[in-house]
Amino acid sequence: MMLDISIDFAFALALAFILVLGAGPWLIPQLHRLKFGQSIREEGPQSHQAKSGTPTMGGVMIIIGLVLSTLVFANWTLELMLALFVILGHFVLGFIDDYIKVVKKQNLGLKAKQKLLGQIIMAALVAFFGGLPTDLWVPGCGSLDLGYGFYALLFFVMVGTTNAVNLTDGLDGLAAGTVAVAAFFYMLICAAMGKIELEILMAATIGACLGFLKFNYHPAKIFMGDTGSLALGGVMAAVGILTHTEILLAVIGFIFVCEALSVIIQVISFKSTGKRVFLMSPIHHHFELKGWSEKKVVWVFWTVGFVMGLAGLALYVFGA
């Protein structure tokens, strides 16, 4: 595998890390002062009740670091602008959701239908105005032209990925860490493809997530909220779509897939049989209720994410 690596990726990673690291000590007290605290749902694990009041909407500093760093070091190509549109669009959607929950004190935020509508509108804009080729990279087969089927896949990947990352954000450091791991492997794949701007975007994502972990690792001083998790879902959806490696996205983003599937399986099982497959969904709560500590769940999920990232990278190298 030949890597077309620009040194700018290292600068982008470092700048995003520094920006987020510098923003935390200022933003966290401000959120405390504004009483922008997280409400913990009563049906969740009882151990999480102690987290009530922890400042949320920390995704603001993730996206500021990620976007500014990318704009400084990457060329402003149409492909990059399309990726940033997906990221910032989901950032705005998540911000509105958090604002309703935290400021308006309406615990459920946007209704599921409203959030889904926003995601569908963004996917439609990308599909109709993005000018994307309609091919899909299939390991061992090369590119396969899906024709109009590509647009159905685009809708599925964008909506599915953003919601899956959103569901993953349930434990201290879980979403930020798993996204950083997935972004690392996609950074290598983008470098191998010669997609330097996306490589820099992935590097900035890694830096921003690592900087956020300084404040979000257990015990978390701040949560990213939907402001961050939907935007980071947008990062992963954008890179998968723009590299036409949606199949690899399911492998590298294995943790996100498992989180989403656990919710789907739980809902279908309970509605059809009245029984639950998991003690609680998303699946990270299942392991908590099994007796695992929060840190253990996070570290195991990070490790599984890294192993599956290696598997995805190997699939790309040997399937090319």
C-alpha positions as CSV (number, residue, x, y, z in Angstrom):
1,M,0.0,0.0,0.0
2,M,1.5,3.3,-1.1
3,L,0.8,6.2,1.2
4,D,0.5,9.7,-0.2
5,I,1.1,11.4,3.1
6,S,1.2,15.2,3.6
7,I,3.0,16.6,6.6
8,D,0.1,18.9,7.1
9,F,-1.8,16.0,8.7
10,A,0.5,16.2,11.7
11,F,0.0,20.0,12.0
12,A,-3.8,19.6,11.6
13,L,-3.9,16.9,14.4
14,A,-1.7,19.0,16.7
15,L,-3.7,22.2,16.1
16,A,-7.0,20.6,16.7
17,F,-5.7,19.0,19.9
18,I,-4.3,22.3,21.2
19,L,-7.5,24.2,20.3
20,V,-9.7,21.8,22.2
21,L,-7.3,21.5,25.1
22,G,-7.2,25.2,25.4
23,A,-11.0,25.7,25.1
24,G,-11.9,23.3,27.9
25,P,-10.7,25.3,30.9
26,W,-12.7,28.3,29.6
27,L,-15.8,26.5,28.3
28,I,-16.5,24.2,31.2
29,P,-16.9,27.0,33.8
30,Q,-19.0,29.0,31.4
31,L,-21.4,26.0,31.0
32,H,-21.5,25.5,34.7
33,R,-22.4,29.2,35.1
34,L,-25.2,29.0,32.5
35,K,-26.4,25.8,34.2
36,F,-26.1,23.8,30.9
37,G,-26.1,20.5,32.8
38,Q,-27.0,17.1,31.5
39,S,-30.2,15.5,32.7
40,I,-29.8,11.7,33.3
41,R,-32.8,9.6,32.3
42,E,-34.2,7.7,35.3
43,E,-34.4,4.4,33.4
44,G,-30.7,4.4,32.8
45,P,-28.1,2.6,35.1
46,Q,-28.4,4.0,38.6
47,S,-24.6,4.6,38.7
48,H,-25.2,7.3,36.1
49,Q,-27.4,9.4,38.3
50,A,-24.3,11.0,39.9
51,K,-23.5,12.5,36.5
52,S,-26.6,14.7,36.5
53,G,-25.7,18.3,36.1
54,T,-22.4,17.6,34.3
55,P,-22.0,20.3,31.6
56,T,-23.0,19.2,28.2
57,M,-22.8,20.6,24.6
58,G,-19.0,20.1,24.7
59,G,-19.2,19.1,21.1
60,V,-18.9,22.8,20.4
61,M,-15.2,22.8,21.2
62,I,-14.7,19.5,19.3
63,I,-16.1,20.9,16.1
64,I,-14.4,24.3,16.5
65,G,-11.0,22.5,16.8
66,L,-11.8,20.1,14.0
67,V,-13.1,22.5,11.5
68,L,-10.7,25.4,12.1
69,S,-7.7,23.0,11.9
70,T,-8.9,21.5,8.7
71,L,-9.6,24.8,7.1
72,V,-6.1,26.0,8.0
73,F,-4.1,23.1,6.6
74,A,-6.3,21.6,3.8
75,N,-7.0,22.9,0.4
76,W,-10.6,24.1,0.1
77,T,-11.8,21.6,-2.5
78,L,-15.4,20.8,-3.4
79,E,-15.0,17.4,-1.8
80,L,-13.8,18.9,1.5
81,M,-16.6,21.5,1.5
82,L,-19.1,18.7,1.0
83,A,-17.7,16.8,4.0
84,L,-17.8,20.0,6.1
85,F,-21.4,20.6,5.1
86,V,-22.3,17.2,6.4
87,I,-20.4,17.7,9.6
88,L,-21.7,21.2,10.3
89,G,-25.2,20.3,9.3
90,H,-25.3,17.6,11.9
91,F,-23.6,19.9,14.4
92,V,-26.4,22.4,14.0
93,L,-29.0,19.7,14.3
94,G,-27.4,18.4,17.5
95,F,-27.0,21.9,18.9
96,I,-30.7,22.6,18.4
97,D,-31.5,19.2,20.1
98,D,-29.2,20.0,23.1
99,Y,-30.5,23.6,23.3
100,I,-34.1,22.4,23.7
101,K,-33.1,19.8,26.3
102,V,-30.7,21.9,28.3
103,V,-31.9,25.5,28.0
104,K,-35.6,25.0,27.4
105,K,-35.5,22.1,30.0
106,Q,-37.4,19.7,27.7
107,N,-35.6,16.5,28.4
108,L,-36.4,14.7,25.2
109,G,-35.2,17.5,22.9
110,L,-36.2,17.3,19.3
111,K,-38.7,14.6,18.5
112,A,-37.3,11.5,16.7
113,K,-39.3,12.5,13.6
114,Q,-37.9,16.0,13.6
115,K,-34.3,14.8,14.0
116,L,-34.8,12.2,11.3
117,L,-36.3,14.8,8.9
118,G,-33.3,17.0,9.4
119,Q,-30.9,14.1,8.6
120,I,-32.9,13.1,5.5
121,I,-32.9,16.7,4.2
122,M,-29.1,16.8,4.6
123,A,-28.7,13.5,2.8
124,A,-31.0,14.7,0.0
125,L,-28.9,17.9,-0.4
126,V,-25.7,15.8,-0.7
127,A,-27.3,13.3,-3.1
128,F,-28.7,15.9,-5.5
129,F,-26.1,18.7,-5.3
130,G,-22.9,16.8,-4.4
131,G,-22.2,15.5,-7.9
132,L,-20.9,12.3,-6.5
133,P,-20.0,9.3,-8.7
134,T,-22.4,6.4,-8.1
135,D,-19.8,3.7,-7.6
136,L,-19.1,1.5,-4.5
137,W,-15.8,0.0,-3.7
138,V,-16.2,-3.8,-3.2
139,P,-13.2,-5.7,-1.7
140,G,-11.7,-8.0,-4.3
141,C,-13.9,-6.6,-7.1
142,G,-13.0,-3.0,-7.4
143,S,-15.6,-0.3,-8.1
144,L,-19.2,-1.3,-8.8
145,D,-21.5,1.2,-10.4
146,L,-24.7,1.2,-8.4
147,G,-26.6,3.7,-10.5
148,Y,-29.5,5.2,-8.7
149,G,-29.1,2.6,-6.0
150,F,-26.1,4.6,-4.8
151,Y,-28.5,7.3,-3.6
152,A,-30.4,4.9,-1.5
153,L,-27.1,3.7,0.0
154,L,-26.1,7.3,0.7
155,F,-29.3,7.9,2.6
156,F,-28.9,4.7,4.6
157,V,-25.2,5.4,5.4
158,M,-25.7,9.0,6.4
159,V,-28.8,8.5,8.6
160,G,-27.5,5.2,10.0
161,T,-24.0,6.3,10.8
162,T,-24.9,9.6,12.5
163,N,-27.5,7.9,14.7
164,A,-25.1,5.0,15.5
165,V,-22.4,7.3,16.7
166,N,-25.1,9.3,18.6
167,L,-26.1,6.0,20.4
168,T,-22.5,5.2,21.2
169,D,-22.2,8.4,23.3
170,G,-23.4,7.0,26.5
171,L,-20.2,6.4,28.7
172,D,-17.4,8.7,29.6
173,G,-14.9,8.8,26.7
174,L,-16.6,6.1,24.7
175,A,-17.7,8.0,21.6
176,A,-14.7,10.3,21.4
177,G,-12.3,7.3,21.8
178,T,-14.0,5.1,19.2
179,V,-14.3,7.9,16.7
180,A,-10.6,8.7,17.2
181,V,-9.7,5.1,16.5
182,A,-11.9,4.9,13.4
183,A,-10.6,8.2,12.1
184,F,-7.0,6.9,12.5
185,F,-7.6,4.0,10.1
186,Y,-9.5,6.1,7.7
187,M,-6.7,8.6,7.7
188,L,-4.4,5.8,6.5
189,I,-6.9,4.8,3.8
190,C,-7.4,8.4,2.6
191,A,-3.6,8.7,2.4
192,A,-3.4,5.5,0.3
193,M,-6.1,6.9,-2.0
194,G,-4.3,10.2,-2.4
195,K,-7.2,12.1,-0.8
196,I,-5.0,14.5,1.1
197,E,-7.8,16.9,2.2
198,L,-9.8,14.0,3.7
199,E,-6.6,12.7,5.3
200,I,-6.2,16.1,7.0
201,L,-9.8,16.1,8.0
202,M,-9.3,12.7,9.7
203,A,-6.2,13.9,11.4
204,A,-8.0,16.9,12.7
205,T,-10.8,14.6,14.0
206,I,-8.3,12.5,15.9
207,G,-6.7,15.6,17.5
208,A,-10.0,17.1,18.5
209,C,-11.3,13.8,20.0
210,L,-8.0,13.3,21.9
211,G,-8.1,16.8,23.2
212,F,-11.7,16.3,24.3
213,L,-10.8,13.1,26.1
214,K,-8.7,15.2,28.5
215,F,-12.0,16.4,29.9
216,N,-14.4,13.6,28.9
217,Y,-12.6,10.5,30.2
218,H,-14.0,9.1,33.4
219,P,-15.0,10.9,35.5
220,A,-16.1,13.2,32.8
221,K,-16.0,17.0,33.5
222,I,-18.1,17.6,30.3
223,F,-20.2,15.7,27.8
224,M,-20.2,16.2,24.1
225,G,-24.0,16.0,23.8
226,D,-25.8,15.5,20.5
227,T,-23.9,18.6,19.4
228,G,-20.8,16.5,19.3
229,S,-22.0,13.0,18.7
230,L,-24.2,13.8,15.6
231,A,-21.4,15.9,14.1
232,L,-18.8,13.1,14.7
233,G,-21.3,10.7,13.1
234,G,-21.3,13.2,10.2
235,V,-17.5,12.9,10.0
236,M,-17.6,9.1,9.7
237,A,-20.5,9.2,7.2
238,A,-18.8,11.8,5.1
239,V,-15.5,10.0,4.8
240,G,-17.2,6.6,4.0
241,I,-19.3,8.2,1.3
242,L,-16.7,10.4,-0.2
243,T,-14.2,7.5,-0.4
244,H,-16.9,5.2,-1.7
245,T,-15.9,2.7,1.0
246,E,-19.2,2.3,2.7
247,I,-18.5,-1.5,3.2
248,L,-15.3,-0.7,5.0
249,L,-17.1,1.9,7.1
250,A,-19.2,-1.0,8.6
251,V,-16.0,-2.9,9.5
252,I,-14.0,0.1,10.8
253,G,-17.1,1.4,12.6
254,F,-18.0,-2.0,14.0
255,I,-18.7,-0.6,17.4
256,F,-21.1,1.9,16.0
257,V,-22.9,-0.9,14.1
258,C,-23.2,-3.0,17.2
259,E,-24.6,-0.1,19.2
260,A,-27.3,0.6,16.6
261,L,-28.1,-3.1,16.1
262,S,-28.5,-3.6,19.8
263,V,-31.2,-1.0,20.0
264,I,-33.0,-2.3,16.9
265,I,-32.9,-5.9,18.2
266,Q,-34.1,-4.8,21.6
267,V,-37.0,-2.8,20.3
268,I,-38.1,-5.5,17.8
269,S,-37.8,-8.3,20.4
270,F,-39.7,-6.4,23.1
271,K,-42.5,-5.3,20.8
272,S,-42.9,-8.7,19.2
273,T,-42.4,-11.0,22.3
274,G,-42.4,-8.7,25.3
275,K,-38.9,-10.0,26.2
276,R,-35.6,-8.1,26.1
277,V,-32.5,-9.6,24.5
278,F,-30.2,-7.3,26.4
279,L,-30.4,-6.1,30.0
280,M,-30.4,-2.6,28.5
281,S,-29.6,-1.1,25.2
282,P,-27.5,0.4,23.7
283,I,-25.2,-2.5,24.3
284,H,-22.6,-0.7,26.4
285,H,-25.3,-0.4,29.2
286,H,-25.8,-4.2,28.9
287,F,-22.2,-4.8,30.0
288,E,-22.5,-2.2,32.8
289,L,-25.5,-4.1,34.2
290,K,-23.5,-7.3,33.8
291,G,-21.1,-5.9,36.4
292,W,-18.4,-4.3,34.2
293,S,-17.0,-1.0,35.4
294,E,-17.6,2.0,33.1
295,K,-13.8,2.2,32.4
296,K,-13.7,-1.5,31.5
297,V,-16.5,-1.2,29.0
298,V,-14.8,1.8,27.4
299,W,-11.4,0.2,27.2
300,V,-12.8,-3.1,25.8
301,F,-14.9,-1.2,23.2
302,W,-11.8,0.9,22.2
303,T,-9.8,-2.2,21.8
304,V,-12.4,-4.0,19.7
305,G,-12.7,-0.8,17.6
306,F,-8.9,-0.9,17.1
307,V,-8.9,-4.6,16.1
308,M,-11.7,-4.0,13.7
309,G,-9.9,-0.9,12.3
310,L,-6.9,-3.2,11.6
311,A,-9.3,-5.7,9.9
312,G,-10.8,-2.9,7.8
313,L,-7.3,-1.7,6.8
314,A,-6.3,-5.2,5.9
315,L,-9.4,-5.6,3.8
316,Y,-8.6,-2.5,1.9
317,V,-5.0,-3.4,1.3
318,F,-5.6,-7.0,0.2
319,G,-8.9,-6.3,-1.4
320,A,-7.6,-3.6,-3.7
